[in-house]
Amino acid sequence: MITKGPGEAVLFIYRLKPGMGPEYDRAHEAVWPEILEVIDEAGIYDYQIWRHGDLVVSRMRTRHGFDHASSVTGASAVQKRWTESLGHVFADIADANGEPLWLEEVFRHRVHTPAGDRS
């Protein structure tokens, strides 16, 4: 289990079944409005997904910590339906213990911008 506080980035990967990338992309071009509401309710304010072939990398930041966001999304019937609707495209979404495939940070170079520079 990963524990991340408010504002800390959480990253994880999924592996898609071969050739399922375009279908995964299409689903995310038309994300259900109800899913977006659940994401907002969970306090997820920065959620990005990238794909390279059959590898999907997701990154999110939350307002109240990952545990809170996970409890909200985990209790959502809409989230369950969304996940089930995409279940056929995934090869791997968790390890043998059922834990998501977390990405562990191994390096960070902090770039400090001048005061007032918001870029």
Secondary structure as the mmCIF struct_conf table of DSSP 4:
data_model
#
loop_
_struct_conf.conf_type_id
_struct_conf.id
_struct_conf.beg_label_comp_id
_struct_conf.beg_label_asym_id
_struct_conf.beg_label_seq_id
_struct_conf.end_label_comp_id
_struct_conf.end_label_asym_id
_struct_conf.end_label_seq_id
TURN_TY1_P TURN_TY1_P1 PRO A 6 GLY A 7
STRN STRN1 VAL A 10 LEU A 16
HELX_LH_PP_P HELX_LH_PP_P1 LYS A 17 LYS A 17
TURN_TY1_P TURN_TY1_P2 PRO A 18 GLY A 19
HELX_RH_AL_P HELX_RH_AL_P1 GLY A 21 GLU A 29
TURN_TY1_P TURN_TY1_P3 ALA A 30 ALA A 30
HELX_RH_AL_P HELX_RH_AL_P2 PRO A 33 GLU A 41
TURN_TY1_P TURN_TY1_P4 ALA A 42 GLY A 43
STRN STRN2 ILE A 44 HIS A 52
TURN_TY1_P TURN_TY1_P5 GLY A 53 ASP A 54
STRN STRN3 LEU A 55 THR A 62
BEND BEND1 ARG A 63 HIS A 64
HELX_RH_AL_P HELX_RH_AL_P3 PHE A 66 GLY A 74
TURN_TY1_P TURN_TY1_P6 ALA A 75 ALA A 75
HELX_RH_AL_P HELX_RH_AL_P4 ALA A 77 LEU A 86
HELX_RH_3T_P HELX_RH_3T_P1 GLY A 87 VAL A 89
STRN STRN4 PHE A 90 ASP A 92
BEND BEND2 ILE A 93 ILE A 93
STRN STRN5 ALA A 94 ALA A 94
TURN_TY1_P TURN_TY1_P7 ALA A 96 ASN A 97
BEND BEND3 GLY A 98 GLY A 98
STRN STRN6 PRO A 100 PRO A 100
STRN STRN7 LEU A 101 TRP A 102
HELX_LH_PP_P HELX_LH_PP_P2 LEU A 103 GLU A 105
HELX_LH_PP_P HELX_LH_PP_P3 ARG A 110 PRO A 114
TURN_TY1_P TURN_TY1_P8 ALA A 115 GLY A 116
#
